[in-house]
Amino acid sequence: MMKFLKPFVKPRTTKQFYKDTCGNVGMMFAVTAFALIGGLAVAIDIANGFSAQARLQNTTDALALLASRDGIEDQAELEAAAQAYFEQAYPNQSGDRIEVVSISRTGDRVDIETRNNIDTFFAPIFGNDDLNVRVKSSSIFSQQSLDIALVLDTTGSMQGAKIATLRNNATELMTTLEGFNNDKLRVSIVPFAQYVNVGANQRGQAWLDTNGVTGNTVCAGSRLAPLNTVVDAGSEPIPATPNATCPTAAIQPLTNDFNALRRTVRSFTASGFTYAPAGLMWGWRTLDARAPFTEASTSGNGQKVLVFMTDGANTRSVSGETHNGRNRDDADDVTAQVCNNIKDSDVTVYTIAFEVSDTTTQNLLRNCASGAGNFFNAQNATDLANAFSNISATLNELRITS
């Protein structure tokens, strides 16, 4: 029988084993693939962690805002309200995994810390079963000083249903603002038409020239340019106009007496022509701490707001110290200049076009506002109510401090 002999194989030396690279590629691929897969797994878990953290931060911020606005003082009630909010935000998840770590109130400030131990999908391979995400938020309910001037059109074109709508909505706005419970909030009301009525009680003031003016109303004219767009009286008195017709309701300077404010609104009647700068100038003056009116806040961190509503274009312009001219372009130019001057004095301006079909007037009011969101094109009574509601909601905003 034939035998197959094994071929002689020369023994390999240690040095040869060291130099042999057969199989290194496979080993390197295996190691590299494991690292890549592990890195991808960790990246997925980290991405999920960031997403969970963003959601937790948004939820915590919202809770801080609500807690500061509601003004809950009792610690147990504060904790219970926070827990209820999180149970609604994370149904069947709050507790050991998602919880309010702490919540406290110091004056008007609420501080909150929350956490979410989120499950991981791949990290347990490396010994990490979860990611512990913690966030903090603080909120202060805005109780800074807030001076608001309402400059409202009471011209003849507002006769009938429109003036009734204005009275109703302005009265409701007073009730809303009163409900802010902010002792530092005050409101002025400036009814305007061709002129404004500064009030018979202002006779004898150094800033007002009433020479030749009789009757129960004092219709304020304009000083000659460039003083017709300057807010403070300075040393040049503002002229009252004899034999003129202005709103029966006089200017109500800044006050937090909301009953007085409502009485002023209820006294509105519609008459006269339109000269927008008259209303804008006197609304601005109620917000300035210098004469003619000195009630305005001088607090550096307060806010000043002017709300201007009209239902039509300028039909009168200045003629000397009176508003008997008929140059609409001139009146529009003065309106634009006054608007810019008001905004330059750090007053936030809101404008409302009430049933205004004239494009030029709409654009004038849009440009007068402090921003695109501050202009309201109210085409009916419902739109007007919504405009006032949106403005009041903005004024009552809360701010996150961290």
Steps between C-alpha positions, in 0.01 A plus 500: 500500500615834408560748785464874469775666682448842656716761343778627714418840649781698637422631851425879514696727720359753747620778278302361209185482709548865596535607138203300375208744434246252368166561685588854626244659265225288644599582854526871424161499325339327795644749747414798278147377434438454870619855567286642220189318612565599859551862402181501294307347788629761743422778249138382479467501876659846523264634232205360693642664811521840336143467373375402845692786658350754257149375575568503874637856481195624308267332747689639798505852351124486444446379856717782636294755308169365624619465857627859514181635343265308732675641805465189722671574832450173693785257436282188512255650250789605277643147498158345438432735208841422349445125532157527341644696210772240437251213517303673227813572295636145541198267533583181693869596510541734795643361820830318535607568141363853446456725798512851641816498711427834665276804464511813713372856505692806618285809464387512136769254390442127453798260464452144376729201444375185326655175383435219254680166523454391141544139392787422263495241222867422446689662785433201734756310288755737650355488849266806485134413548363856478579868454420734786388832347445800730386852410424822688276795432407826673216739433394838633150631456536841337400762755715779361347842448282516191353826366245459220349779292181418309454747214152438363319648201168671586449681168163533327565194284487292819133592546252223582601137537874571471520732802287254699739219403796711605342581836425132567846374401689777678295437816579128480868584450491706821361199687769275352781736593358541849509123533878500462513600869805713429518809721764641266268497197331826401293604201425832331220560249521754220179539293587689183343647189612822332625611844524353848329632811768553766233585757369825644686420823826573317423871466769710660779247441825662387530256209158593356397825328121531536475861387157556345374150583165465676269210583537167673740347249855607424600395148879481466651618174860462386809709544672613183752262343730356611344518849183331372678163530683565831352316796583724797361848545830666579476878513261534206132458605273274298215704352136424566281577200203738544167415336607142425318173553675208665390180676271547798708242688818659633838334527529266797865513618674186622319335788431160653147608591322270258158628597606847383638349181175317430303818559712678241440223247125499560488876433626463141291665230584524130551835326754701304766435239826303512845635578702203627805697626280672759422168665851361461668807648277510808518125552878534493483792743312292755792253491764770550587609854547863398222758471225510380443176695739376767338174614718276280746260659867592503605143584783384281368144473136589432314476171299760313239402242282704267196343332362707210166417337334685212232423245616719213740731322611846605240752381657804667851645526671784684432858399711719725406398853167348396408173332278651232714418197401247232846375394489125557857443378629748756294338776631155402858629505454645849337173612801299380744739666317492832483119489876480446564747782283296737680176416838671535404591859478127592121483483354184348228589249201286403267620224151384405328583171128459574299437183755697295484424127750768394834333420704814564361530852554131566865531397539816709375315807704190419817710483405687816492177702817377670495179299295296255333317787398828661266600217141371490274534199159467668234474233208449737395509864633149565841592359510808724425289807772254398748784449443633852516146638829423324655825619394439861638144484834634380508756779448222753784285372728318739874483446744213562813611681711189447 
